[in-house]
């Protein structure tokens, strides 16, 4: 796998998805960046924007096995990970437990409306997300590779939903917000979905190719200055610390965990390849700062809701503040340019 081959596959995947997904350019880029950075993604937005369609279409394009789990209040953890059943041999002399795998054992899991189930059920995904395995009855069962969870939730619902625990939110690399389409995009949606025939997608790559692309993305180098920039952004989100950002002030109760810095660099490596570079630039970190950080910050009431524009504006202010502090005015314009893109 080479960098040029990586970009070629990436562009073909995007082109194939565009047959069924109209608009949402940033969401597509962020979703694929999460996938090739070996992370999980949480899709949010108002109903009817095609989150489920995006997840199912992506699995077909990538040639991955997939399962869709509809989360409901009565869903049990065993409905997700599977269960052990006591079975008797044909001669009735031997009885043993047999493990029947649940829908989590697939390359891509679409956890639809994940916040409609209580935390007890949501937590059934935690071990698979972090450890790439399921433990039941003292036995460990690895999940297929590659493994990615695409969870969806509606941003406007407050009845019949259960807030996701911060520990589980932190395990999602990005929270991708799908917004309303433009007028022209919505017209294209109507034309594509109300005609006599609908569009369909075809397989572009396979699981082995996805794994090779993930391995290549890990090899992209990151200069110390860019690592420091990502670190300063994460540490600056923590209120009450000596190195906290001036933009944070009293607007946050808790900042981002060290996992946020890992996600910034891993996703930044994918964006660097897609944009034709062999190294990660500050621009890559800035472009994914909002989807990586917004669900990891616990706001004070003065910062607005977690899903609202308040957190996004705060992240932008944090990026500007860290960028300004790391690029002082003392140097010449040429030196500032070199520092910014180092």
LINQUINOR-V696862 format. One record per pair of residues at least 6 apart in sequence whose ideal C-beta (glycine too) atoms are under 6 Angstrom apart, sorted by the first residue. I is the first residue (numbers start at 1). J is the second residue. D is the distance in whole Angstrom. If there is no record, write none. Layout:
BEGIN
i j d
I J D
I J D
END
This chain:
BEGIN
i j d
1 212 4
1 216 5
3 273 6
6 213 6
6 216 6
6 273 5
9 205 6
10 274 5
12 204 5
13 61 6
13 204 5
16 61 5
16 201 5
16 204 5
17 57 6
19 199 4
19 201 6
20 57 5
20 199 5
20 201 6
21 54 6
22 185 5
22 188 5
22 189 5
23 181 4
23 185 4
24 178 6
27 176 5
27 178 5
30 174 6
30 176 5
30 291 5
31 41 6
31 176 6
33 267 5
33 270 4
33 271 6
34 41 4
34 173 5
34 174 5
35 148 5
36 213 5
36 214 6
36 217 5
36 270 5
37 266 4
37 267 5
37 270 5
38 214 5
39 173 3
40 129 6
40 148 6
40 149 4
40 172 5
40 173 6
41 150 6
41 174 5
41 176 6
42 151 5
42 172 4
42 175 5
43 51 4
43 152 5
43 176 5
44 153 5
44 155 5
44 177 5
45 155 6
45 177 6
45 178 4
46 156 6
47 154 5
49 178 4
51 152 4
52 112 6
55 110 4
55 150 4
57 201 5
59 66 4
59 108 5
60 201 5
61 201 5
61 204 5
62 205 6
62 210 6
63 203 4
63 206 4
64 107 4
64 108 5
64 207 6
65 106 4
65 107 5
66 106 5
66 108 4
67 103 4
67 106 4
67 109 6
68 110 4
69 103 5
69 111 5
70 112 5
71 113 5
71 114 5
71 116 5
71 117 4
72 116 6
75 117 5
75 121 5
77 121 6
77 124 4
80 102 5
80 104 5
80 124 4
81 102 5
81 104 5
81 124 5
81 134 5
82 100 5
82 101 5
82 102 4
83 100 6
84 97 4
84 99 5
84 137 5
85 98 6
86 97 6
87 98 5
88 95 5
104 128 5
105 143 6
107 144 5
107 146 6
108 148 5
109 149 5
110 150 5
111 149 6
111 151 4
112 152 5
114 151 4
114 153 6
115 153 4
115 161 5
115 162 6
115 164 6
116 161 6
118 162 5
119 165 5
122 168 6
128 134 6
128 143 5
129 149 6
129 171 5
130 171 6
132 143 6
132 147 6
133 140 5
133 142 5
134 141 5
146 210 5
146 211 6
155 307 5
169 295 5
170 257 6
170 259 6
170 296 6
173 263 5
174 291 4
174 292 6
175 291 6
175 294 6
175 295 4
176 291 6
192 199 6
217 269 5
217 270 5
220 269 4
220 272 6
221 279 5
222 265 6
222 280 5
223 342 6
225 342 4
226 280 5
226 282 6
229 282 6
230 261 5
230 264 4
230 265 6
230 285 5
231 261 6
232 322 5
233 322 5
234 256 5
234 260 5
234 261 4
235 243 5
236 244 6
236 245 3
236 318 6
236 322 5
237 255 4
237 256 5
238 244 6
238 255 3
239 248 5
239 252 5
245 318 5
245 321 5
246 321 5
247 317 4
247 318 5
247 321 5
251 300 5
251 302 6
251 303 4
251 314 6
252 297 6
252 299 6
253 298 5
253 300 5
254 298 4
256 293 6
256 296 4
260 292 6
260 296 5
263 292 5
264 285 5
264 292 5
267 288 5
268 280 4
268 284 4
268 285 5
269 280 6
271 284 4
272 280 5
272 284 5
281 341 5
282 340 6
286 319 5
289 315 6
289 319 5
290 312 5
290 315 5
293 315 5
294 311 5
294 315 6
297 311 6
299 311 6
303 310 5
303 314 6
304 310 2
327 336 5
327 339 5
327 340 6
END
